Amino acid sequence: MSSPKKVQPGFAYQEAKPTFLVSDLQVATEFYCDVLGFEKKWSWGIPEIRVGVGPANDPSSQHIEINLINDPKSGPSGTSFVYFHVSGIEALYERCLHHAADIYLELGERDWGMKDFRVSDPFGNRMGFGEIL
């Protein structure tokens, strides 16, 4: 099999804002703010059906945002996964322990050169957090 021809696309990715489906925006917003240290950046709808959360007071993380959506037409909640590269992995892990987050993969050094752990939000959406060794 031959290798595909490399084509220069003429564009560049700038940022990503994954969407997590949730069944209760208030509970979801509290989890992301209280447990993970995010802050509510914006909301949309009356009543609210969409909220944007991102790292609090961290200008270097301005391109990180999770959109939380409570809209049954979008599908079932708890079906998303995102992996974050972070610094200070131990402090974030301790914060998650302190808030009794659902940690389904304990903090550890991995063969792929990361120290990481994984949590689930109250709706089953999953996140991995890793720091390069």
C-alpha positions as CSV (number, residue, x, y, z in Angstrom):
1,M,0.0,0.0,0.0
2,S,1.4,3.4,-0.9
3,S,1.5,6.3,1.4
4,P,-1.1,9.0,0.8
5,K,0.2,12.2,-0.9
6,K,0.8,14.9,1.7
7,V,-1.4,17.9,0.8
8,Q,-0.9,21.3,2.3
9,P,-4.5,22.3,3.4
10,G,-4.1,26.1,3.5
11,F,-5.6,26.3,6.9
12,A,-4.6,25.8,10.6
13,Y,-6.6,24.7,13.6
14,Q,-6.8,27.4,16.3
15,E,-8.6,25.8,19.3
16,A,-11.1,23.2,20.3
17,K,-14.2,23.5,22.4
18,P,-15.6,20.0,23.1
19,T,-19.3,19.7,23.9
20,F,-20.5,17.6,26.8
21,L,-24.2,16.6,27.0
22,V,-25.6,16.8,30.5
23,S,-29.0,16.5,32.0
24,D,-28.6,19.2,34.7
25,L,-26.7,22.4,33.8
26,Q,-26.5,23.6,37.4
27,V,-25.0,20.4,38.7
28,A,-22.6,20.3,35.7
29,T,-21.5,23.9,36.1
30,E,-20.9,23.4,39.9
31,F,-18.8,20.2,39.2
32,Y,-16.6,21.9,36.6
33,C,-16.2,25.1,38.7
34,D,-15.8,23.6,42.2
35,V,-14.0,20.3,41.4
36,L,-11.9,21.2,38.3
37,G,-11.3,24.9,39.0
38,F,-13.1,26.2,35.9
39,E,-15.3,29.2,35.8
40,K,-18.5,29.9,34.0
41,K,-17.6,32.0,30.9
42,W,-21.1,32.4,29.3
43,S,-24.6,31.0,29.1
44,W,-27.3,30.9,26.4
45,G,-31.0,30.4,26.4
46,I,-34.0,31.2,28.6
47,P,-34.1,28.8,30.4
48,E,-30.4,28.1,30.0
49,I,-29.6,25.2,27.7
50,R,-25.9,25.9,27.1
51,V,-23.1,27.0,29.3
52,G,-19.4,27.5,28.5
53,V,-16.8,26.8,31.2
54,G,-13.0,27.2,31.1
55,P,-10.0,27.5,33.4
56,A,-10.4,30.4,35.9
57,N,-7.9,33.3,35.8
58,D,-5.4,31.7,33.5
59,P,-4.6,33.7,30.4
60,S,-2.4,30.9,29.1
61,S,-5.5,28.6,28.9
62,Q,-7.7,31.1,27.0
63,H,-8.3,28.6,24.2
64,I,-9.7,25.9,26.5
65,E,-13.4,25.7,27.0
66,I,-16.0,23.0,27.5
67,N,-19.5,23.6,26.3
68,L,-22.2,22.0,28.5
69,I,-25.5,21.4,26.8
70,N,-28.8,20.3,28.3
71,D,-30.8,19.6,25.1
72,P,-32.5,16.2,24.7
73,K,-32.5,16.7,20.9
74,S,-28.7,16.5,21.0
75,G,-28.6,13.0,22.3
76,P,-28.0,11.2,25.6
77,S,-25.8,12.7,28.3
78,G,-22.5,11.2,29.4
79,T,-21.1,10.1,26.0
80,S,-18.0,12.4,25.6
81,F,-14.3,12.2,26.4
82,V,-11.6,14.8,26.3
83,Y,-7.9,14.7,27.3
84,F,-6.1,17.8,28.7
85,H,-2.4,18.4,28.9
86,V,-1.8,20.2,32.2
87,S,1.0,21.4,34.4
88,G,0.8,20.7,38.1
89,I,-0.9,17.4,37.7
90,E,-0.5,16.4,41.4
91,A,-2.3,19.6,42.6
92,L,-5.2,18.9,40.2
93,Y,-5.3,15.3,41.3
94,E,-5.4,16.3,45.0
95,R,-8.2,18.8,44.3
96,C,-10.2,16.0,42.6
97,L,-9.6,13.8,45.6
98,H,-10.6,16.6,48.0
99,H,-13.9,17.0,46.2
100,A,-14.5,13.2,46.0
101,A,-14.6,13.2,42.2
102,D,-15.2,10.0,40.4
103,I,-11.6,9.0,39.6
104,Y,-11.7,5.9,37.4
105,L,-8.0,5.8,36.6
106,E,-5.6,6.7,39.5
107,L,-2.7,9.1,39.0
108,G,0.3,7.2,37.7
109,E,3.2,7.3,35.2
110,R,2.3,5.8,31.9
111,D,4.5,4.0,29.3
112,W,3.6,6.7,26.8
113,G,5.6,9.3,28.7
114,M,2.7,11.0,30.7
115,K,1.8,11.1,34.3
116,D,-2.0,11.2,34.2
117,F,-5.4,10.3,35.7
118,R,-9.0,10.2,34.6
119,V,-12.3,11.3,36.1
120,S,-16.0,11.2,35.2
121,D,-18.4,14.1,35.7
122,P,-21.8,13.4,37.4
123,F,-23.3,12.5,34.0
124,G,-20.6,10.0,32.8
125,N,-18.6,12.3,30.5
126,R,-15.0,11.4,31.0
127,M,-11.8,13.5,31.1
128,G,-8.2,12.6,31.2
129,F,-5.5,15.0,32.6
130,G,-1.9,14.4,31.9
131,E,1.5,16.0,32.3
132,I,4.5,15.1,30.2
133,L,7.2,13.4,32.2
